[in-house]
Amino acid sequence: MANLGKPPDFDVVVIGAGFAGLGMLRRLREENGMSVQVYETGDGVGGTWYWNRYPGARCDSESYVYCFTFSKELLQDWDWSGKYPEQPEILSYLNHVADRFDLRRNIQFNTRVTSARFLEDTSLWEIETDQGDRVTAQFLITGIGCISSGNVPDIKGLDSFQGEWYHTGSWPHEKVDFAGKRVAVIGTGSSGIQSIPVIAEQAEHLSVFQRTPQYTVPARHGTVDRKFIEEKIKPNYEEVLEKARWSVGGFPIDRDERSALEVTAEERLEAYEAGWAEGGIRFLGASFKDISVDRRANDTMSEFIRNKIREMVSDPETVEKLLPTDHPFGSKRPLIDTNYFDTYNRENVELIDIRHSPIQEITPNGIRTEDEEYEFDMIVFATGFDAMTGTYFKMDIRGRNDLSLKEKWSEGPKTYLGLQTVGFPNMFMITGPGSPSVLSNMPVSIEQHIDWIADLLQFMRDGDIKSVEADENAETAWVAHVNEVAEPTMYMLADSWYLGANIPGKPRVFMPYVGGVGNYRKKCNEIADNGYEGFILDAGRR
Ligand code: NA7
């Protein structure tokens, strides 16, 4: 009770200094006039783009929509060099934002939040860090990313390996030299398919250990089309961005509103070929409306990609291993690549199918599968993340009645709108589970949450409201809705990290919201307009 009446150290503590944390800090400090403290584990800003420095790392969103939109000047001033932004350039951009808006003075780097506890007598959060900080704040906001806890699989013998090994998601800041080395890459998700072609060009020999074959689409990456940006984008930025905000995936592209099954085979092929030629998100986003919900429609696209693989890879045995036949296109995270399949035509690259001959152990000299032992100088784990919930569980977050978040979410995350979870008043998650998050162009979803949260905090301040907490019924209904919209989609037909299937023992629950960013934004806005329906606003505490 000692804290009663005492003001908190900060209005808000934000965890993380990636896109979400930087944007939240700026908005709350500059527009709400709040005191904000950000804690960041890394020694610089950037979040995902600080840690994922592996060769070939780049974003799958085209650069002109992978950015903050709060500043017209920033939008006009910043020039991306690539069609897709590459990791070093995104990191430079985020550093530029931090400097330009003087954000660093409220960020404490090299500091990991270890615990956060809701103090019921004062309705404040008490936050502790590994640097010995112990501070209070009225609000706790997580900007910790959805894919930020690396998954190094528990394979027997890793400690005995005498070569170098790395995980793509915590890549060293120093240059990793592949020259003259025999390298293994385990994993063929986004990080694998981006890094494999680059490593293949530098290493003496590269062995790719593949568990699940993938559908991947050429990115058609290159330098940015300046004419397009100067003539079509910059003069119309607000319009372009509005289109992205109300779209399905956060991109300003038009979807083909026809069914893949209502057109002739020739028309379908023509559409797929046109999309393939454009590449990347334009192939994925502009496809027929029923690819993600109708298996027969989906089969047409899945087979189209399989045929492309057959055309691109020359060795028939390798083709067989590469063909994805056990899951439909789009049921795992759609991938876009640069020279991925071509890489298997190189003399120094081999593909090892570990679905049929699983890895048994890592030995001092390499990797032993059921069939064979291979020798390596280096192993690259491109084995993904404990997505959506892993980073939350690394902290001891406790709400009312000392309930831990880990306990509350033991059967899978439960949230209202992916923004709050019952039992944890005054805590908000930016792109939390139950929101479009990873199924969308992240900055669009991040900024929507930032603005929505900041508006609510302002509403509370104006109304002298001390605490806000999602209502139990609202949360239950939202969780049911998230499941209901996911159920008929292709997403339920693969073992993916969206479902937690990549982490042994993790509950199989579809975590992001598949209803589309435009629909989701509309729901959030309506809820706010109705006085924050489904949230309990309490003026009484503190
Ligand atoms: P992903 O997409 O989770 O890919 C991880 C890959 O590693 C995938 O091919 C997995 O096979 C494979 N994997 C995972 N665990 C193992 C074990 N134990 N043994 C062998 N292979 C394994 O992670 P990424 O880093 O590539 O991408 C993450 C996201 O970042 C991406 O989707 C974008 O949003 C950006 P599986 O398919 O599970 O059989």
Boltz pocket constraint, residues with backbone or C-beta under 6 A from the ligand:
constraints:
  - pocket:
      binder: B
      contacts: [[A, 147], [A, 151], [A, 153], [A, 154], [A, 168], [A, 186], [A, 187], [A, 188], [A, 189], [A, 190], [A, 191], [A, 192], [A, 209], [A, 210], [A, 211], [A, 212], [A, 333], [A, 354], [A, 382], [A, 383], [A, 384], [A, 385], [A, 438], [A, 495], [A, 497], [A, 502]]
      max_distance: 6.0
